[in-house]
Amino acid sequence: MLVLSRHRDESIIIGDDIVITIVDIRGDKVRLGIDAPQDIPVHRQEVYEAIQRENQKAAQLGSTETRQLKRPGGAKKPNP
């Protein structure tokens, strides 16, 4: 792990197109601004882990179980 020291309004650059800026520092909390391309997902770690768990659950569902899931917005089932 690379550890860097930064002050408020200073940034680091990852690759050619991701910029992380220290926006604010209050006590033991640091607020970060992240500028990344739209096609690169940016999540807090706990959100990312929850997404991974849900994806894993969905991948383990059998075809019978997935047919029982409700469609969003009450959309009708497409004809095969």
C-alpha positions in Angstrom: 0.0 0.0 0.0 1.3 3.4 -0.9 0.7 6.0 1.8 0.8 9.7 0.9 0.3 12.9 3.0 -1.8 15.6 1.5 -3.3 18.9 2.8 -6.7 20.3 2.0 -7.2 21.1 -1.7 -4.3 18.9 -2.7 -4.7 16.0 -5.0 -3.3 12.7 -6.2 -3.7 11.3 -9.7 -4.2 7.6 -10.4 -3.4 6.6 -14.0 -4.2 9.3 -16.5 -7.8 10.0 -15.6 -8.6 9.6 -11.9 -8.0 12.6 -9.6 -8.6 12.3 -5.8 -8.7 15.7 -4.0 -8.8 16.3 -0.2 -11.9 18.5 0.1 -12.1 18.9 3.9 -10.5 17.6 7.1 -12.5 17.6 10.3 -11.1 15.8 13.3 -10.5 12.2 12.3 -12.6 12.5 9.1 -11.3 13.3 5.7 -13.7 14.3 2.8 -12.5 13.2 -0.6 -13.5 14.4 -4.0 -13.1 11.8 -6.8 -13.1 12.8 -10.4 -13.2 9.6 -12.6 -14.6 8.7 -16.0 -18.3 7.7 -16.0 -17.4 4.1 -17.0 -15.3 3.6 -13.8 -17.5 2.7 -10.9 -16.6 4.4 -7.6 -18.0 3.0 -4.3 -17.3 3.1 -0.7 -15.8 -0.3 0.3 -18.9 -1.4 2.4 -21.2 -0.6 -0.6 -18.9 -2.5 -3.0 -18.9 -5.5 -0.7 -22.7 -5.5 -0.4 -23.0 -5.3 -4.2 -20.6 -8.3 -4.6 -22.6 -10.3 -2.0 -25.9 -9.6 -3.9 -24.3 -10.5 -7.2 -23.0 -13.8 -5.7 -26.5 -14.6 -4.4 -28.1 -13.8 -7.7 -25.6 -16.0 -9.6 -26.5 -18.9 -7.3 -30.2 -18.7 -7.9 -31.6 -21.5 -10.1 -33.8 -20.8 -13.2 -37.0 -21.7 -11.2 -36.1 -19.2 -8.5 -35.4 -16.4 -11.0 -38.7 -16.9 -12.7 -40.5 -16.3 -9.4 -38.8 -12.9 -9.0 -41.0 -9.9 -9.7 -40.1 -7.6 -12.5 -39.4 -4.0 -11.7 -42.3 -1.7 -12.3 -44.7 -4.5 -12.9 -43.3 -5.2 -16.4 -44.8 -8.1 -18.2 -42.8 -11.2 -18.9 -41.5 -11.3 -22.5 -42.9 -14.0 -24.8 -40.3 -16.7 -25.6 
